[in-house]
Amino acid sequence: MTYNLNGKNIRIPDAEIDKNSRLLGITREEAIQMYLEDEGYVENEQTAYVEELTKKAKEAKISHDAKSEKPRKQTKRERKPDEEKENLIEILANALVAEGFEAKVTNKSKIIEFSVGSNHYKLDLIRQRPPKE
């Protein structure tokens, strides 16, 4: 279909008009008007509002690399001593030494390092959280 808008001929697909009028339950004239607005031939108040907001957003010049004037406070996390894990690490290290391995506790509540021949091993003790109910 060819539509004449202010002396300008605009080709509008008939299938598009029929589909929009059927799906949206609008008249053929409303479907034509909607097509013209969507394609930018006719401007409605919403289109003008969107263009105004787009223009304002472009003028805003947002810098994603902006840094705050105040420095962030660095909070140091203090871990509670876990006596159970420390005891287990000590028992495991003593057992390895008793078997003749060169065992070294690198973190008293977490890591034991030891060697067997030319191979070096690291044993990391991790407590699992109880399953959620």
CORBELHU-V638917 format. One record per run of one state. SS is the DSSP state (@ for helix, = for strand, . for the rest). FROM is the first residue (numbers start at 1). LEN is the number of residues. If there is no record, write none. Layout:
ss & from & len
SS & FROM & LEN
SS & FROM & LEN
//
This chain:
ss & from & len
. & 1 & 1
= & 2 & 4
. & 6 & 2
= & 8 & 4
. & 12 & 2
@ & 14 & 11
. & 25 & 3
@ & 28 & 11
. & 39 & 6
@ & 45 & 16
. & 61 & 22
@ & 83 & 16
. & 99 & 3
= & 102 & 6
. & 108 & 3
= & 111 & 6
. & 117 & 2
= & 119 & 6
. & 125 & 9
//
